[in-house]
Amino acid sequence: TVEKQICKTTNGGYNWVHIKTFDHNIKTLNILNENQAWASTFNSNGSINYSSSVYFTNDGWETDNQIFSINEFGKYINQIYFSSTNSGYVITSKGEIYETTNNQNFNLVYDCPYSNSSSYAEYDNITAYNNTLLSCGNQANTPGYIKKINNTYDYIFVNGEINKMQLIDETKAYKSMYTSNGRQQLYFYSNLTDWNLTNNFIIRNFHFI
């Protein structure tokens, strides 16, 4: 993406073809396959009175439909995650999680009680596997993460700011977190409760396949 535009490459990034321009800047993309994808956009109008929307395409952005929107002071759609055409999540910058099971109706399933009233984006990472979900962000005042197991949501406090999380399956996950010594390090857990430091390397980013 380039600001308001979606572009496509078929040769590994050497050449790009423009395929879609939105009215507002693109915040995030979720691509399921060559034809089906979602994009979230947001517009601040020079203030913190944000408006943001989610769009879905079923034909590679030849056409698309707006399927969800938020127009609230100080918050916007910060991340989207879809595992299939119908099942997905939307998380706002303030830790509100909306879920859909039909790609049309989005229900508020969790509203983080520890979010503050500033315009600062506190939640920008979401990972899910079947009916397990983790979400984290820049929660400096009350550092922690949102955890969903089956249909139960909890907020888990930690002693450090988590930068990213990734579920490998329903019980295994990784996270990178700033520790008391100021280092961002990688942790792993295998039962959704006990986190273990993997090594002493300083981690900037990660992705497991």
C-alpha positions in Angstrom: 0.0 0.0 0.0 1.1 3.6 -0.6 -1.0 6.0 1.5 -4.5 5.6 -0.2 -3.4 3.2 -2.9 -3.2 -0.6 -3.2 -0.7 -1.9 -5.7 0.1 -5.4 -6.9 3.3 -7.2 -8.0 3.7 -10.4 -9.9 7.5 -10.5 -10.1 8.7 -10.3 -6.5 8.4 -6.5 -6.1 10.3 -5.3 -9.1 7.2 -3.9 -10.8 3.9 -2.7 -9.3 0.5 -2.1 -10.8 -2.0 0.2 -9.2 -5.4 -1.6 -8.6 -7.3 0.6 -6.1 -7.4 4.1 -4.5 -9.4 4.8 -1.4 -10.7 8.2 -0.2 -8.6 8.0 2.9 -5.2 6.5 4.0 -5.0 2.8 4.4 -4.1 1.6 7.9 -3.9 -2.2 7.4 -4.5 -5.0 4.9 -5.6 -8.6 5.5 -5.2 -10.8 2.4 -6.9 -14.2 2.4 -6.1 -15.2 -1.2 -5.7 -13.6 -4.6 -9.3 -12.5 -4.7 -10.5 -12.0 -1.1 -9.0 -9.3 1.1 -9.9 -6.6 3.6 -8.5 -3.1 4.1 -9.0 -0.6 6.9 -8.8 3.1 6.3 -8.8 6.1 8.6 -9.2 9.9 8.4 -8.3 12.3 11.2 -9.3 15.6 9.6 -6.4 17.2 11.4 -7.7 16.3 14.8 -8.4 13.3 17.0 -12.0 13.1 15.7 -11.3 10.0 13.7 -13.4 8.1 11.2 -12.3 4.7 10.0 -13.8 1.9 8.0 -13.2 -1.7 6.8 -13.7 -2.7 3.2 -13.9 -6.2 1.7 -13.3 -7.4 -1.9 -14.2 -10.7 -3.4 -12.6 -10.1 -6.8 -9.1 -8.7 -6.2 -10.3 -5.0 -5.6 -12.2 -4.8 -8.9 -15.1 -4.0 -6.6 -15.5 -3.7 -2.8 -18.0 -3.0 -0.1 -17.7 -1.1 3.2 -18.6 -3.7 5.9 -17.8 -1.8 9.1 -17.0 1.7 10.4 -16.3 3.7 13.5 -16.7 7.4 14.0 -15.7 8.1 17.6 -13.6 10.7 19.3 -10.0 9.5 19.9 -10.2 6.0 18.5 -9.9 4.3 15.2 -9.6 0.8 13.6 -6.0 -0.2 14.1 -5.8 -3.9 13.1 -8.0 -6.5 11.3 -7.6 -10.2 11.3 -9.7 -12.7 9.2 -9.1 -16.5 9.1 -11.8 -17.2 6.6 -14.3 -15.3 4.4 -16.8 -15.0 7.3 -14.8 -15.2 10.5 -12.7 -12.2 11.7 -11.8 -9.6 14.3 -11.4 -5.9 14.3 -9.5 -4.1 17.1 -9.6 -0.4 17.8 -6.7 1.7 19.0 -8.2 1.7 22.5 -8.6 -2.1 22.8 -12.2 -2.6 21.7 -12.5 -6.0 19.9 -15.3 -6.6 17.4 -16.0 -10.1 16.0 -17.9 -11.2 13.0 -19.0 -14.6 11.9 -20.7 -13.6 8.6 -18.5 -10.7 7.3 -21.4 -8.3 7.7 -22.3 -7.9 11.4 -19.6 -7.0 13.9 -20.3 -7.4 17.6 -18.4 -5.7 20.4 -17.0 -8.7 22.4 -14.4 -7.0 24.5 -13.8 -3.4 25.7 -10.5 -3.1 27.5 -11.0 -1.4 30.9 -7.4 -0.1 31.1 -7.3 2.1 28.1 -6.8 5.8 28.6 -8.6 8.7 27.0 -5.7 10.1 24.9 -5.4 9.7 21.2 -2.4 7.6 21.5 -2.8 4.2 19.9 -2.5 1.5 22.6 -3.4 -1.7 20.6 -1.9 -2.4 17.2 -1.2 -6.2 17.2 -3.7 -9.0 17.1 -3.2 -12.8 16.5 -5.7 -15.6 16.5 -5.8 -19.3 16.0 -9.2 -21.0 16.0 -10.9 -19.7 19.1 -7.8 -18.4 20.9 -6.8 -14.7 20.5 -4.0 -12.5 21.8 -3.7 -8.7 21.4 -1.1 -6.2 22.6 0.2 -2.7 22.0 1.9 0.2 23.6 0.2 0.1 27.0 2.8 2.1 28.9 0.7 2.9 32.0 -0.8 -0.6 32.5 1.3 -2.9 30.4 -0.3 -6.2 29.5 -2.2 -8.0 26.8 -5.7 -9.2 26.0 -6.2 -13.0 26.0 -9.2 -14.9 24.7 -9.6 -18.6 25.3 -12.8 -20.1 23.9 -15.2 -17.3 24.6 -13.6 -15.8 27.7 -11.6 -12.6 27.6 -9.1 -11.5 30.2 -6.5 -8.8 30.6 -3.1 -10.1 31.7 -0.7 -7.7 33.4 3.0 -8.0 32.7 6.2 -6.3 33.8 7.2 -4.7 30.5 5.8 -3.4 27.3 4.9 -6.1 24.7 5.7 -5.1 21.1 4.3 -8.1 19.2 2.6 -11.5 19.8 2.1 -14.5 17.5 0.1 -17.6 18.1 1.5 -20.8 16.6 -1.5 -22.9 17.6 -4.2 -22.7 20.3 -1.7 -23.2 23.2 1.7 -22.0 21.9 2.8 -18.5 21.2 5.7 -16.1 21.1 6.0 -12.5 22.2 8.7 -9.8 22.1 8.7 -7.6 25.2 10.8 -4.8 26.6 12.2 -5.9 29.9 13.5 -3.9 33.0 17.0 -3.7 31.4 15.5 -1.9 28.3 16.1 -4.8 26.0 13.4 -6.2 23.7 13.6 -10.0 23.9 11.7 -13.0 22.7 9.6 -15.2 24.9 7.7 -18.5 24.3 4.9 -20.3 26.0 3.4 -23.7 25.5 0.4 -23.7 27.7 -0.8 -20.1 27.6 0.4 -19.4 31.2 4.1 -19.6 31.6 6.4 -17.4 29.4 10.0 -18.5 29.0 12.9 -16.3 27.7 14.2 -18.0 24.5 17.7 -16.4 24.4 19.5 -13.1 25.3 19.4 -11.6 21.8 17.8 -8.2 21.3 14.7 -8.8 19.1 13.4 -6.1 16.7 10.8 -8.2 14.9 9.9 -11.8 14.3 7.6 -14.2 12.4 7.2 -17.9 12.7 5.9 -20.2 9.9 
